[in-house]
Amino acid sequence: MHKDGASVMVYCRNAGSLIGYAARLNVLGHFRLSLCGSAAEVVELLEAGRKFRFLIYDDFGLDTHALTLSEFAWFEAFEGVVVIADVNSEQRSEIYRWAKGEGLPLRAILQAPLRDYELAQVVGFGDVWGGELSDTLDCLVSRSCALRDGECPSVCAERLAG
């Protein structure tokens, strides 16, 4: 859909974590990425008219980041938003209610620390595998696929190699 731009934007204030997101998303077949370490970087891309399949917002807290996420959403540049947050079930429900009230396309709230198989379930398998969930997800869920080490004894290895 967004052939001329990145399909996934990651907003994370920790530079080391941004590198980790790039590696994780590349393994999942998402290669068109915009990695942003500040809200100003995000707004600059959105003001330029860039569109994205997903926004991944790391370390989200409703009390501290709602206004920032609302500002991003105002541009209507994301098909879906995924927030990574260290929250309990009550806080999770509060975030969903807030997002619904804001008209935010919140796709998921993933618990920190982020698990690779949960990210795969939410954002799919990107450009390489057409964005559809497949038997690769079974590999990730069963944890027989060690994404961080680049080793996978099953179907993932064939797909990553080819």
N, C-alpha and C positions, 0 to 999 in steps of 0.2 A: 504494500500500500504506500509506504513512504520510501520510494526508490531513491529519491534525491537527498534524503537525510537519515539521521540515526533513527533506529526503531525503538531504542531504549535509552532513557535518560536516567542517570543515577545521581541523586543529590545526597552527598555524604560529606560532612565537614572534616573527616579523618582521611588524609591522603593515602595512608597505608591501606585502609579499608577500600578505598576506590580501586586500587590495584587488584585487591582480592575480588571485588565485584567484576572487574573486567575479565579476570581469569575464569570465574564461575560462569559468567554469561557466555563467554567464548566457547566453553565446553558444551553449553546448551545450544550452540549454534547461533547465538546473537552476536553479530560482528559489527553492526552499525550502532555504535554507542556514543553517547555524550556523557562524560564523567565530570560532574560539577562539584567543586568544593565550597562554593559560596552561593548565597541566594542571588547575588548580583550577576553571577555567571548564568544562572538559570534564566533570570529575567531578560538578560541580553539576548539569549537564543530565542526565547519566546517572542520578544519584541521584533526580532528579525523574521518572524513568521514560521519558524520551525515547528513541525508536527512530529509526534512520537506515538508509538504503540503503547508504551508503558512509561510511567514515572515510578521509580523506586526511591522512596524517601526513607533514608536510614536514620535511626535513633529518634523516631517521632515521639513527641509528647504533646498531648492535646492542650495542656495548659501553656506550653511554651512555643509550640510550632503551628497552632491552628491558623493564625493570621498569615503566616508565610505560605502555608499550603493553599489557603484560600486565594492568595494573590496569584500563585501559580495556576490554579484552576480557572481563574478569571479569563485566561487566554484561550481556554477550551482547546488545548493543544494535545491532550492525552486521551487515548481511548480507555485507558485504565490506570488506576493508581494503586500501588502496593506500598504499604508502610511497614517498616520494621520497627518494632517497639517492645520494650520490656514491660508488659502490662499484665494485670490479672484479668479474670473474666468480666468483672464489673467495669473496669476501665475499657476493655475491648468493646463491650456493648455501648458504652458512652461514645466511643470513637465512631462506631457504626451509625448511631443515631445522629451525631453531629454531621457526619458526611452525607447522610441522606437529606438532612435539613438544608445542607449547603448545595445539594445537587451535584456532589462530587462523585465521579465514577470510581468509587473505591472498590477494587477487586478483591483485596485481601489485607488482613493484618497478620503479619508473620512474627512469631515470637523471636526475640533476641535471646541467645545467639542464633543466627540464621542457619537453617539446615538446608543442604543442597537439594534434597529431594522435594522439600516444600516449595522452594523457589521454582523448581522444574514443574511442579504441579500448577503453579500460578501463571508463569510466563510462557510455558510450553517449550518447544524445542526449536524455535527460531528459524533462521534462513535455511539451514542445512536440511532440516527434517520437516519443513513446511509449517512449523508452529503447532503441529498436532502432537498430542500425547501418544505414546506408543509403548512397545515392550521395553524401551529404554527406561521408562518410568519404573517399571517393575524392577529393573536392575538397581536404580537409585533407591527405591523404597526398601528393597531387601538389603541395601547397603553392601552389595557385592561389588559395587563400583566405587573405587577410591578416587574421586575426582581430584582431590588435592595432590595425589601422587602421580596422577596420569596413568594409573594402571587399572585395567578392568578386564576380568577374565571372561566376560560374556559379550553379548551383542554390541554393547557400547564401544568396545575396543575396535570392532570392525567399522562401525559408523564413524568413530573419531579418526581412524586411519584413512578412510576412504573419502 
